[in-house]
Amino acid sequence: YPLAFNLLPQIDVLEESGYSHEEWKMIHETKKIMLGDMNSQDIKVTATCVRVPVPIAHGESVYFTIEDESATAQDIMRVVADFP
């Protein structure tokens, strides 16, 4: 099958956790970048990685679960932008 413009749902090998290695990296690198500890339990991260081979682009979709139901999208964007 041609790779161009097809979705590749498994990127790299599967880890013992059931995540692909790319998903494992996303989870641990997010914690390392945001908290300085790739094994931190202070934030919960899960990842689903799907490779989309296109000529030019890189994208990411992020979903937040928050405790404050009155928070708006602008509130979340402000917190993310102000995060050290």
ROPA-108651 format. One record per residue (C-alpha): x, y, z. Coordinates in steps of 0.1 Angstrom, whole numbers, plus 5000, padded with zeros to 4 digits. Example, Ala and Ser with C-alpha at 12.3 -4.5 7.8 and 13.67 -1.06 7.14 Angstrom:
2
    c1    c2    c3
  5123  4955  5078
  5137  4989  5071
***
This chain:
84
    c1    c2    c3
  5000  5000  5000
  5013  5035  4993
  5023  5054  5024
  5016  5089  5012
  4984  5103  5026
  4975  5071  5045
  4973  5070  5083
  4998  5048  5101
  4982  5039  5135
  5012  5022  5151
  5044  5042  5151
  5074  5021  5163
  5073  4990  5185
  5048  4984  5212
  5059  4988  5248
  5049  4965  5276
  5023  4991  5287
  5005  4987  5253
  5016  5021  5241
  5037  5024  5210
  5072  5037  5217
  5063  5071  5201
  5033  5074  5225
  5056  5064  5254
  5080  5093  5244
  5051  5118  5242
  5039  5109  5277
  5073  5110  5293
  5087  5140  5273
  5056  5161  5282
  5063  5154  5319
  5100  5161  5316
  5094  5194  5298
  5066  5206  5320
  5077  5193  5354
  5114  5183  5350
  5106  5147  5359
  5096  5123  5332
  5081  5099  5357
  5062  5125  5377
  5026  5116  5388
  5017  5153  5392
  5000  5154  5358
  4983  5126  5340
  4992  5123  5303
  4980  5098  5278
  4989  5097  5241
  4977  5083  5208
  5001  5088  5180
  4991  5083  5143
  5016  5092  5116
  5001  5111  5086
  5027  5112  5059
  5022  5145  5041
  5047  5167  5023
  5048  5195  5049
  5033  5197  5084
  5034  5187  5120
  5003  5188  5141
  4992  5180  5176
  4958  5179  5192
  4956  5184  5230
  4927  5176  5252
  4925  5190  5288
  4904  5176  5316
  4899  5203  5342
  4884  5205  5377
  4870  5240  5374
  4839  5237  5352
  4836  5275  5348
  4870  5277  5331
  4869  5289  5295
  4891  5280  5266
  4908  5314  5270
  4915  5306  5307
  4932  5273  5296
  4952  5291  5268
  4963  5317  5293
  4975  5291  5318
  4994  5272  5291
  5010  5304  5277
  5021  5315  5312
  5034  5281  5323
  5072  5284  5331
***
